[in-house]
Amino acid sequence: MVKAADMLIARRADTRARADFATWKMMAKLNGFSALPPEAQNFLAGYKTLLERMGEDDATEATITEVYKAYYAEMGGGGTPPDVRPRTSEPVTDNVTAFRRPSPKPKPSNRFGGNSIGNSARRPLPVALIFACLVVVYVAIRMLWK
């Protein structure tokens, strides 16, 4: 039975192994193999020998599994590392839906039955009325304080 702590360590080790291997592989492609730590160089050498015997996907997974086992033991996992990657039996299908524009909203009808010019002409009236009221209040206050 796998403990929850061991499963947490296993997930961390698997994530780290996949990220590190991808980084090492990219550095090796960019002629940075000599800058890698010795353990990374050993894992990549093992990867190259696996490439001669099997396909790239299988060699990559086998190498990541070896790195994962090493990281699991290094992080304090007990016993055999559990399998953290669920195997999917059916291929993944695309579940993205196509974008559809929303239907246009109907324009509000004019209350007075005319065109929209009358609607825009009515709008400044409340603003002008508020401004006029503020001017009257200002003048009234000035007159009262004199």
N, C-alpha and C positions, 0 to 999 in steps of 0.2 A: 504494500500500500504506500502511495506517495503522499508525503506530508505537504501541507500548504506552503510551508517555508521552502521546501525543496522545489516545489513547482514554481515559486516566485524566482528562486535562484536560476532554475532551468530557463524560464522566459528571458531573464536578463542575459544569461549566458548565450542563448540563441540569438537574441537581438544584437548583442555585441559581436558575436562571431560572424554574423551576416554582414554587418557594417564594416568590420575590420577586414574581412576577406575582400569585399568590394573595393575598399581603399587600397589594399595591398595589390590587388590585380591592376587597378588603374595606375598606381605608381610604377609597377613593373612595365606597363605599356608605355609610360612616359620616361623610360630609362632611369628610373629612380630606385632600381632594385637594390643597389648597394647601400642606400640610405635607410632601408628597412631594418628592423631589429632581427637578430639571428633566428628567433623562433618563427617570425614571419617568413624569412627566407627559406627555412626548412619546410614550412607548410606549402609555399609556392613551388618548391622543388618536387614535393610529393604530388602536387596538382599537375605539374608537367608530366610526370610519369604516368599518372592516371589518364591524362589526355591521350597518350599513345595507345592505351588499351580500350578506352570507352569514349563516348560522345562528350561534348562540352557540358551539357546540362547535368549528366550523371557524374562527371568528374567534379563539377562545382559543388553539387550536393554532398558528395562523399567527402570532399575537403572541408566543407562547412561543418559537416558532422564531426569530423576529427577536431576541428578548432573548438566546436561547441563542447565536446567531451573534455577537452583540456581546460576551457574556461569554467565549466561546471565544477570540476575538481578544485580549480584555483579559488573559486568563490566560496568554497566550503560546502558544496552539495554532497549529500551522503549517498553512497551506493552507486548503482547504475543510473546514468542520467535518463530521466523520462522523456518520452517523445512529446514534444510540444507543438509540432506542426501537424494539424489534422490533414489527413489525406482526402482530397475530394475525388469522388468517383465519377461525377458528371462534370462536363465542362461548364465553365462560368459563362452565363449568357449576359448580354448587354441589357441592363435594366434602365437605360436612360430614355426618358420620354422626349418626344420632339417638342420644341417650343412652339406654342401657338399664341398669337396675339390675342389679347382680350377683346371682346366685342366692344365697339365704340359705344360710349354712353350717350343716350339721347340728350340733346341740348334742352335746357329748360325753356319752356314756352313763355312768351311775353304775356304778362297779365293784361295788357291793354289791347292786345290783338294787333298791334302795329309791327313795324320792323324793329330791329335791334338798335337803331339809332336813338330812338326815344329812351331806351333803357340806359344807354351810356350818358345821355344828357341829364337824367335824373340823378345820377350818382354824385356829382360834385355838390349838390344842394346841401346834404347833411354836413359835409366838411365846411362849406362856406358858412352855414348857420352856426356851427360850433365856433368857428373863428370869430364871427361877429359877436357872439355871446361873450367870448373871452375878452374882446376889445371893450365891450360895454362894462364888464366887471372890472377890468383894469382902470378904465376912466372913472368909474364910480368910486373905487377905492382911493384913487388919487385925489378926487374932489373932496371926499370925506376927511382925509388926513390933512388938508390945507387949512 
